[in-house]
Amino acid sequence: MTLLRLLVLACAMGWTVHQGFAPHYAPGVMDQVADNRGLDWVDCPVASPNLDIGNWVYVYGIRTGVLRYCRVTDVSEAIDRLRHIRMKRVVELSNRSAQVICGLEVMDDRPEQCPVVVVSEYE
């Protein structure tokens, strides 16, 4: 699905669209978070400053054209939430998801090197 099709679908369905950047967790950390929460393993877990755990979102990597359907597995800590929103960190990706969605090989890249569009039916 192209970005244009995704945005048309989002508009037609009244879904929420956020554009910004995606930092990533260190290897294995998102899996540990899922285990601690008693959540099943998914291919694309993310953290969100805006959405609740268990919500599903589409994440589109602007640099790569890769689209993934991802589950919110973690949320920003209350103390970090407003800063994440202000810095346009719309999701945080697992390490392996960042490699696919962002095309990052060196995983100490800055979040700004991973521009994304996040589409959700939730606010």
Secondary structure as UniProt FT lines:
FT   HELIX           3..13
FT   STRAND          16..21
FT   TURN            27..28
FT   HELIX           29..37
FT   STRAND          45..48
FT   TURN            53..54
FT   STRAND          56..61
FT   TURN            62..64
FT   STRAND          67..75
FT   HELIX           78..86
FT   TURN            87..88
FT   STRAND          92..93
FT   HELIX           95..102
FT   TURN            107..108
FT   HELIX           111..113
FT   STRAND          115..120
//
